[in-house]
Amino acid sequence: RAKVPADLKKGYDAAASDAVAALRRFNSFLQKDLSQRNSEWRLGDQLYREKFKLTLATGDSPQKALTDAESALSEIREKMRRQAVDVYAKYFAGESPPADPNTVIGRVLDQIARIHASSSDYFEAAKRDLADATEFVRRKHLLALPEKSKLEVIPTPEFMRGIYSVGGFAPAPALEPQLGSFYWITPFTPDMSADRVESKLREYNFYGLKILTIHEAMPGHYVQAEYASEVQPKWRAALRAIFGNVPYVEGWAVYATQLMIDEGYQDTPEMRLTFEKQMLRVVANTILDVKLQTMGMNDQQAVDLMIDETFQEKEEAEKKLQRAKLSSCQLPAYFLGWRGWAALRAEHEKRAGAQFNLAAFHERALKEGTVPLPILGGIQLQ
């Protein structure tokens, strides 16, 4: 309160008192009421199907999304196996690559994971990665960027770390974009054991942290949010911010990551393999959400999927399980949204032929704001 300007202090104090009282009532409800309930946290098939349809608005059913995700999981794992075999000799000279896919992929990923920042330099490494990605986007002319960045890299607020255990993005208010946005990096805390710290550093290694920065900031969520803030009239910008379509948002971030890799960002086998590992996580998100909410998947089965099938570190898997049990119909947005953006681009390339302009496609699509992807496709093709 000490930082509030004098001319605003009276109104602030009045509003703050009511807000603090409401927070205390809510805290009491959590401690004394909600904590005593024993109702099932899973939505179940009927509620999940309805929420899935209304929240994601992609036209997919949960069963179709699950089937497609499981098929994609197998395809990506086979692609990773081939990539791991190709680079195996670099790390294990004189050895023949193991025939078992999990072994050959796992051994190469283990070597890649050893290349990481220290816990004390992790935050600054993310800042450097942001500057590097920004320069690459400009050099490659992937789309027009704001002349002056309004993005600040800060530690994830404590009250958001239950969901954002690694990092996240907080956009500027829809009607006040000049206030700027935040790229959150969740810090290491004193209570974390050495094993937990190392597990997180291995997951977000030299390459993994770059992919996180692409997704959350450049040219992922931050760039998309900057374009959305320019939607006119302002009431439309506000509505599309409040009711924004999650597959549009998360799909763009995944699509943008693939775009950077395809355009040659950090063009190494290690970066490409790390990206495919990220794509395994994208499809696993869908599998987890559908099976946890509707098919009785237990905690151990969920963790086994993430560690054994998608090569995630233990710390990452446990935090993702926590997130999956605190939310529903959000995790499938990554896979369904990525697929929607890829299909939209393919349709435009087909129609435009040799006249297709990648940057123009990105800019036009982002200028519409966060509408459901099937609707965006209709607008774009008019």
Secondary structure, 3 states (H helix, E strand, C coil): CCCCCHHHHHHHHHHHHHHHHHHHHHHHHHHHHHHHCCCCCCCCHHHHHHHHHHHHCCCCCHHHHHHHHHHHHHHHHHHHHHHHHHHHHHHCCCCCCCCCHHHHHHHHHHHHHCCCCCCCCHHHHHHHHHHHHHHHHHHHCCCCCCCCCCEEEEECCHHHCCCCCCEEEECCCCCCHHHCEEEEECCCCCCCCHHHHHHHHHHCCHHHHHHHHHHHCCCCHHHHHHHHCCCCCHHHHHHHHHCCCHHHHHHHHHHHHHHHHHCCCCCCHHHHHHHHHHHHHHHHHHHHHHHHHHCCCCHHHHHHHHHHHCCCCHHHHHHHHHHHHHCCCCCHHHHHHHHHHHHHHHHHHHHHHHHCCHHHHHHHHHCCCCCCHHHHHHHHCC
